[in-house]
């Protein structure tokens, strides 16, 4: 989990965007063997403001870290959907 918590501004986020960075983070958690993570994005997400994109990434990463640390789950499902410029 230390490696998951350490990279707060990944190159993937800067070069490929939020969806690719979250997909990569999910794969890294899966590869750790701690828990199975399912990541889905239901439509295109384009966040032109890179500071907001970074904020969303850090927020979701913190949620994952807290879930791993405190809930000890066997499965985590992450679903992102863009509806009328609102992320769900």
C-alpha positions in Angstrom: 0.0 0.0 0.0 3.0 2.4 0.5 3.6 2.6 -3.2 -0.1 3.3 -3.8 0.0 6.2 -1.4 3.3 7.7 -2.6 2.7 8.9 -6.2 0.4 11.9 -5.9 1.1 13.3 -9.3 1.6 10.4 -11.7 3.0 10.9 -15.2 0.1 8.9 -16.5 -2.3 11.5 -15.2 -0.4 14.3 -16.7 0.1 12.7 -20.1 -3.0 10.5 -20.6 -5.7 11.9 -18.3 -7.8 10.9 -15.3 -9.4 7.7 -16.8 -6.1 6.1 -17.8 -4.5 7.1 -14.5 -7.3 5.5 -12.5 -7.3 2.4 -14.6 -3.6 2.1 -14.0 -4.0 2.6 -10.3 -6.7 -0.1 -10.2 -4.4 -2.5 -12.0 -1.6 -1.7 -9.6 -3.8 -2.5 -6.6 -5.0 -5.7 -8.3 -1.4 -6.7 -8.9 -0.5 -6.2 -5.3 -2.8 -9.1 -4.4 -4.4 -7.2 -1.5 -7.8 -6.8 -3.1 -9.6 -7.1 -6.4 -10.5 -3.7 -8.0 -12.9 -3.2 -10.8 -12.7 0.1 -12.7 -15.3 1.2 -15.2 -15.8 4.5 -17.0 -19.1 4.7 -18.8 -18.5 7.6 -21.2 -15.8 10.1 -22.1 -14.4 12.2 -19.4 -12.6 15.4 -20.4 -11.5 17.7 -17.6 -9.7 20.6 -19.2 -8.6 22.1 -15.9 -5.6 20.0 -14.9 -5.8 21.2 -11.3 -9.3 19.8 -11.0 -8.3 16.6 -12.7 -5.4 16.2 -10.2 -7.8 17.0 -7.3 -10.2 14.3 -8.4 -7.4 11.8 -8.8 -6.1 12.5 -5.3 -9.6 12.4 -3.9 -10.3 9.0 -5.4 -6.8 7.7 -4.4 -7.4 8.8 -0.8 -10.8 7.0 -0.8 -9.0 3.9 -2.0 -6.3 4.2 0.5 -8.7 4.6 3.4 -10.9 1.8 2.1 -7.9 -0.5 2.0 -6.6 0.6 5.4 -9.8 0.6 7.4 -12.4 -1.6 5.6 -10.1 -4.5 4.6 -12.3 -5.3 1.6 -12.0 -8.3 -0.7 -13.5 -6.3 -3.7 -13.7 -2.6 -4.6 -15.8 -1.4 -7.5 -15.1 2.1 -9.0 -17.6 3.4 -11.6 -17.3 6.8 -13.1 -19.9 8.4 -15.4 -20.2 11.9 -16.9 -23.7 13.2 -17.0 -24.3 16.8 -18.1 -20.7 17.8 -17.0 -21.1 16.2 -13.6 -19.1 13.2 -12.5 -20.8 10.3 -10.7 
